[in-house]
């Protein structure tokens, strides 16, 4: 089956990742229209061989023409329009750089293969849902069918037990009758009657023995069926839910509800209790009537032991942490708790027995081998009023105050169940948590949570970081995208992820399978920087969520892009075309814009110094963009920003996010140099007198006022010569 067709059959969570691969650089429509031809080309070779890239690019244009002709014959006006637009974009962008489009397509094909591989691997390992929604549905249908079959067999067994009891009562009555007859009668008449009754009793005993053997055999088969279904529930379905819970904790797709799983487990538990009562009934019948070779005597103890083991095991597995520890003020970062701050978590028993309501007393312990100070009660009774659906659950709220370490910690929940003469000790535990004493430790703590839950599904490995395993770029890329998609409406596309891969691993054509160490991800400083990759990225995530969320959700922020790629896509564009990207030099997180300037001699790509959270506190980034001005060669303030890449008018993109009073011409008093004008450094532009402010300490407004003699120079700021960044003459 063609790769594109296989991709269409993936589960929704994989399709969402597929959507992020494509952008205007290589539209998904083109991938769809030319799927067989695209998959037949060697794009990786073309990305490294210009002559081959040129050939493939012209062949691509030819294929587009052929597809356009087919749409023309079909009178499909919409597809004709879209294909014409796509071809024009490709020609204007990549005609002189065919290796660039080859590189983009090669990466998309590689990412598609990675998605298919991940979907297949997780399906085989049982650590995630199957790649096809149809397969998952069939599996659930089979499970429900098996549970229905068990319930029916239990009911059938109930009928056979009644038959056995009736047959045994008849045998007992006839046996007692024969005994009395033997005492009352004498001579030949007694012997004849006795022989007749004995013959009847022998027949009844034979039937009784046959039915007992049939029941014992069917019970053994029924217990084997229960064992099989129970393994499906606990080893597959419940384990799958727990892994999905791990993934959801670090920003992955939301976990599914437990209600269906609770229904299945409760149904199986009820059937097990019924069969246990039937086994007890066998013991009662055997005590009333027994004989040599009685199958009940031979097999009942093993049946009793088996059903008790199954029920105990099911109850132990059914005790789960429904909601992992989380501080209410940081819902997007569970499993990190701060000393002295309340956090919540919730446990649940997936066996919904009304008779257990208010019967289970839960005790919570943090790290059995250490002393943690939990303020408030550490016990709570499970009840059905805690949840909206009547499930047995208990929610805990704790205040932890302890000495902070860099270790992982477990929160354990314990209780005892007394049910139908059985005592069962239940225990479950949270995923490992990281404890911090100051909120500034949150980034590193969250990095630990990401790395742990990305690389292991063994939820009790608190020694994980004594020798942390390496991750692959494929794993890291997915988790990094989740950090954006879980709190915004957009994850990271292939271009953005490629830029991040270059930051971590250096230049490469294919990052699949490349290994990344824990130290490289979080501990070591990036080349030429005084901070690590994760500290830099985490501050950008915070910047997006708090200051530029709407612009990110609109797709207006390109964000992560290399300087080479930035120059390549901006150079062919008209003057005033600009893009928004994150600063690579700001540890605290910054965003800047880069635009095109052209004159007769050359094309220049200009950038402004990054805007940080401190500056965005006083003015929104949209208002900064709308009001940004520089001084041209004639000493007139003009806006260098006209079209947001690729060709969106600035007013259309950002106007709706600006307050009317924020425009410079509407500033109080009509002062065009009021504080409402952005105070970003100017770009390097020739003016008279000369002014170079690409990294100038003087702000735009101060420089303009200084040039006009409206303010005096600041004696604390020294003015350097032209080579040193700034000259005022």
Residue pairs with C-beta under 8 A, 6 or more apart in sequence:
2 35
2 36
2 39
3 35
3 39
3 109
3 112
3 113
3 116
4 31
4 32
4 35
4 39
4 112
5 35
6 116
7 14
7 15
7 18
7 112
7 115
7 116
9 131
9 132
10 18
10 115
10 116
10 119
10 131
10 132
11 119
11 129
11 130
11 131
11 132
11 133
11 136
12 133
13 129
13 252
13 253
14 115
14 118
14 119
14 131
16 253
16 485
16 491
17 115
17 478
17 481
17 491
18 112
18 115
19 28
20 481
20 490
20 491
20 492
20 493
20 494
21 28
21 108
21 111
21 112
21 493
21 494
22 28
22 31
22 108
22 493
22 494
23 493
23 494
23 495
24 89
24 646
25 93
25 101
25 104
25 495
25 569
26 101
26 104
26 105
26 108
27 86
29 82
29 83
29 86
30 38
30 64
30 83
30 86
31 38
31 108
33 64
33 67
33 79
33 83
34 60
34 63
34 64
34 67
37 63
38 105
38 109
39 109
41 56
41 59
41 105
42 52
43 56
43 102
43 103
43 105
43 106
43 109
44 106
44 110
44 509
44 510
45 52
46 52
46 53
46 55
46 56
46 98
46 99
46 102
46 106
47 53
47 99
47 102
47 103
47 106
47 509
48 99
48 509
49 99
50 98
50 99
53 98
53 99
53 101
53 102
54 98
56 98
56 102
57 90
57 94
57 95
57 98
57 101
57 102
60 90
60 101
61 87
61 90
61 91
64 83
64 86
64 87
64 90
65 87
67 83
68 80
68 83
68 84
68 87
71 79
71 80
71 83
72 80
89 646
90 101
92 572
93 100
93 101
93 569
93 572
94 100
94 101
97 568
100 568
103 509
104 494
104 495
106 509
106 510
107 494
107 498
108 494
110 510
110 512
111 494
113 512
114 474
114 512
116 131
118 474
118 478
119 131
120 131
122 128
122 129
122 131
123 129
123 130
123 131
123 135
126 235
126 236
126 239
126 240
127 239
127 240
127 243
127 457
128 240
128 243
128 244
128 247
129 136
129 240
129 244
130 136
130 139
143 229
143 232
143 233
143 237
143 264
144 264
146 225
146 228
146 229
146 232
147 229
147 264
147 267
147 268
147 271
149 225
150 222
150 225
150 226
150 229
150 268
150 271
151 267
151 271
153 218
153 222
153 225
154 222
154 271
154 274
154 275
157 215
157 218
157 219
157 222
157 275
157 278
158 274
158 278
160 211
160 214
160 215
160 218
161 215
161 278
161 281
161 282
163 211
164 208
164 211
164 212
164 215
164 285
165 281
165 285
167 204
167 207
167 208
167 211
168 208
168 285
168 288
168 289
170 204
171 201
171 204
171 205
171 208
171 289
172 288
172 289
174 197
174 200
174 201
174 204
175 201
177 197
178 194
178 197
178 198
178 201
181 190
181 193
181 194
181 197
182 190
182 194
185 193
185 194
205 291
208 289
209 291
209 293
209 294
209 295
212 282
212 294
212 295
212 296
213 295
215 282
216 282
216 295
216 296
216 298
216 299
216 300
216 303
219 275
219 278
219 279
219 303
220 299
220 303
222 275
223 275
223 303
223 306
223 307
223 310
226 268
226 271
226 272
226 275
226 310
227 306
227 310
229 268
230 268
230 310
230 313
230 314
233 261
233 264
233 265
233 268
233 314
233 317
234 313
234 314
234 317
237 261
237 264
238 261
238 265
238 317
238 320
238 350
241 255
241 256
241 258
241 261
242 320
242 457
242 459
243 457
244 252
244 253
244 255
244 256
245 255
245 324
245 431
246 431
246 453
246 457
246 459
247 253
247 255
247 453
248 254
248 255
249 324
249 334
249 335
249 431
249 449
249 453
250 449
250 450
250 453
250 454
250 479
250 482
251 332
251 479
251 482
251 483
251 485
251 486
251 487
252 478
252 479
252 482
252 486
258 320
258 322
258 348
258 350
258 391
259 389
259 391
261 350
262 348
262 350
262 351
262 352
262 391
263 352
265 314
265 317
265 318
265 350
265 351
266 350
266 351
266 352
266 353
268 314
269 311
269 314
269 315
269 318
269 351
269 353
272 307
272 310
272 311
272 314
273 311
273 420
275 307
276 304
276 307
276 308
276 311
276 420
279 300
279 303
279 304
279 307
280 304
282 296
282 300
282 303
283 296
283 300
283 304
285 296
286 294
286 296
286 297
286 300
290 296
290 297
308 422
311 422
311 424
312 422
312 424
314 351
315 349
315 351
315 417
315 424
315 426
316 424
316 426
316 427
318 349
318 350
318 351
319 347
319 348
319 349
319 350
319 413
319 415
319 426
319 427
319 428
320 347
320 348
320 349
320 350
320 428
321 345
321 346
321 347
321 348
321 413
321 428
321 429
321 430
321 431
322 346
322 347
322 348
322 393
323 344
323 345
323 346
323 395
324 334
324 335
324 345
324 430
324 431
325 334
325 335
325 337
325 343
325 344
325 345
325 411
325 430
325 433
326 333
326 334
326 335
326 343
326 344
326 345
327 333
327 336
327 337
327 338
327 341
327 342
327 343
328 342
328 343
328 344
329 341
330 336
330 442
332 486
332 487
333 442
333 446
333 449
334 449
335 430
335 431
335 432
335 433
335 434
335 449
335 453
336 433
336 434
336 436
336 442
336 445
336 446
336 449
337 343
337 400
337 433
337 434
337 435
337 436
338 435
338 436
338 437
338 438
338 439
339 400
339 401
339 402
339 404
339 435
339 436
339 437
340 399
340 400
340 401
341 399
341 400
342 397
342 398
342 399
343 397
343 398
343 400
344 395
344 396
344 397
344 398
345 395
345 396
345 411
345 430
346 386
346 393
346 394
346 395
346 396
347 362
347 382
347 393
347 394
347 396
347 413
347 428
348 387
348 391
348 392
348 393
349 356
349 360
349 382
349 391
349 392
349 393
349 426
350 391
351 392
352 390
352 391
352 392
353 392
353 419
354 384
355 419
356 382
356 392
356 417
356 419
357 382
357 383
357 384
357 392
358 381
358 382
358 383
359 381
359 382
359 417
359 418
360 381
360 382
360 392
360 415
360 416
360 417
360 426
361 379
361 380
361 381
361 382
361 415
361 416
362 379
362 380
362 381
362 382
362 394
362 396
362 413
362 414
362 415
363 378
363 379
363 413
363 414
363 415
364 374
364 378
364 379
364 380
364 396
364 398
364 411
364 412
364 413
364 414
365 378
365 411
365 412
365 413
365 414
366 372
366 374
366 398
366 400
366 409
366 410
366 411
366 412
367 409
367 410
368 412
370 402
370 409
371 402
372 400
372 402
372 409
373 400
373 401
373 402
374 398
374 399
374 400
375 398
375 399
375 400
375 401
376 397
376 398
376 399
378 398
380 394
380 395
380 396
381 394
382 392
382 393
382 394
382 415
383 392
383 393
383 394
384 390
384 391
384 392
384 393
386 393
386 394
386 395
387 393
400 435
402 435
404 435
404 436
404 437
404 441
405 435
406 434
406 448
406 465
407 462
407 465
408 432
408 433
408 434
408 448
408 452
408 461
408 462
408 463
408 464
408 465
409 432
409 433
409 434
409 435
409 462
410 429
410 430
410 432
410 433
410 460
410 462
411 429
411 430
411 433
412 427
412 428
412 429
412 430
413 427
413 428
413 429
414 425
414 426
414 427
415 425
415 426
415 427
416 423
416 424
416 425
416 426
417 423
417 424
417 426
429 459
429 460
431 453
431 459
432 452
432 459
432 460
432 461
432 462
432 464
434 445
434 448
434 449
436 442
436 445
443 534
443 535
443 538
443 539
444 522
444 534
444 535
446 538
447 521
447 522
447 534
447 538
448 465
448 522
450 479
450 483
451 468
451 471
451 518
451 521
451 522
452 461
452 464
452 465
454 471
454 475
454 476
454 479
455 468
455 469
455 471
455 475
456 464
456 469
465 518
468 517
468 518
469 518
470 515
470 516
470 517
470 518
471 515
471 516
471 518
471 521
472 512
472 513
472 514
472 515
472 516
473 501
473 504
473 505
473 511
473 512
473 513
473 514
473 515
473 516
474 512
474 513
476 504
476 516
476 521
477 492
477 497
477 500
477 501
477 511
480 492
480 497
480 500
480 537
481 491
481 492
481 497
482 491
483 537
483 541
484 490
484 491
484 492
484 541
484 544
484 552
485 491
485 492
487 541
487 545
488 544
488 545
488 549
488 552
488 553
489 553
490 552
490 553
490 555
492 500
492 559
492 560
495 558
495 560
495 561
495 565
496 558
496 559
496 560
496 561
497 560
498 511
499 560
499 561
499 562
499 565
500 537
500 560
501 508
501 511
501 514
502 508
502 562
503 526
503 533
503 584
504 516
504 520
504 521
504 533
505 511
505 514
505 516
508 514
520 533
521 532
521 533
521 534
522 532
522 533
522 534
522 535
523 532
524 532
525 531
525 532
526 532
526 533
526 536
529 536
529 585
529 587
530 587
531 587
535 587
536 584
536 586
536 587
536 589
539 586
539 587
539 588
539 589
540 559
540 582
540 589
542 589
542 613
543 582
543 589
543 590
543 591
543 613
543 616
544 552
544 557
546 613
547 613
547 616
547 617
547 620
547 621
548 557
548 591
548 616
548 621
550 657
551 557
551 580
551 621
551 622
551 654
551 657
552 559
554 653
556 580
556 644
556 648
556 653
556 654
557 580
557 581
557 582
557 591
558 579
558 580
558 581
558 645
559 580
559 581
559 582
560 581
560 582
561 579
561 581
566 579
566 581
566 594
566 605
567 605
569 579
569 645
570 577
570 578
570 579
570 594
570 595
570 596
570 605
570 645
571 596
571 603
571 605
573 596
573 643
573 645
573 646
573 647
574 596
574 598
574 642
574 643
575 596
575 597
575 598
575 642
576 595
576 596
576 640
576 641
576 642
576 643
577 595
577 596
577 642
577 643
577 644
577 645
577 646
577 647
578 593
578 594
578 595
578 596
578 640
578 641
578 642
578 643
578 644
578 645
579 593
579 594
579 595
579 644
579 645
580 591
580 592
580 593
580 644
581 591
581 592
581 593
581 594
582 589
582 590
582 591
582 592
583 589
583 590
583 591
583 592
583 610
585 610
586 610
586 612
588 612
588 613
589 612
589 613
590 610
590 611
590 612
591 610
591 611
591 621
592 607
592 608
592 609
592 610
592 611
593 607
593 608
593 625
593 628
593 641
594 605
594 606
594 607
594 608
595 605
595 606
595 640
595 641
596 603
596 604
596 605
596 606
597 603
597 604
597 605
597 606
597 640
598 604
606 640
606 683
606 684
606 685
606 694
607 683
607 694
608 628
608 680
608 681
608 683
609 680
609 681
609 694
609 695
611 621
611 624
611 680
615 624
615 679
615 680
616 624
619 662
619 676
619 678
620 657
620 658
622 654
622 657
622 658
623 657
623 658
623 659
623 662
623 678
624 678
624 680
625 641
625 650
625 654
626 650
626 651
626 654
626 655
626 658
626 662
626 663
627 662
627 663
627 664
627 676
627 677
627 678
628 639
628 640
628 641
628 678
628 680
629 637
629 638
629 639
629 664
629 677
629 678
629 700
630 637
630 638
630 639
630 640
630 682
630 683
630 685
630 700
631 637
631 638
631 682
631 685
631 687
631 691
631 704
632 638
632 685
632 687
633 685
633 686
633 687
633 688
635 687
635 688
635 707
637 672
637 704
639 650
640 683
641 650
642 649
642 650
643 649
643 650
644 650
644 653
644 654
660 666
662 676
663 676
664 672
664 674
664 676
664 677
665 672
667 674
667 675
667 676
667 677
668 674
673 701
673 704
673 705
673 710
675 701
677 700
677 701
678 700
679 699
679 700
679 701
679 702
680 699
680 700
681 693
681 694
681 695
681 696
681 698
681 699
681 700
682 691
682 693
682 696
682 700
682 703
683 693
683 694
684 692
684 693
684 694
685 691
689 707
689 727
689 728
689 729
690 722
690 727
690 728
690 729
691 703
691 707
691 726
691 727
691 728
692 722
692 725
692 726
692 727
693 700
693 703
693 725
693 726
694 725
695 725
696 703
696 725
696 726
697 717
697 726
698 706
698 717
698 726
702 711
702 714
703 728
705 711
706 712
706 713
706 728
707 728
713 719
713 728
719 726
719 727
719 728
720 726
720 727
721 727
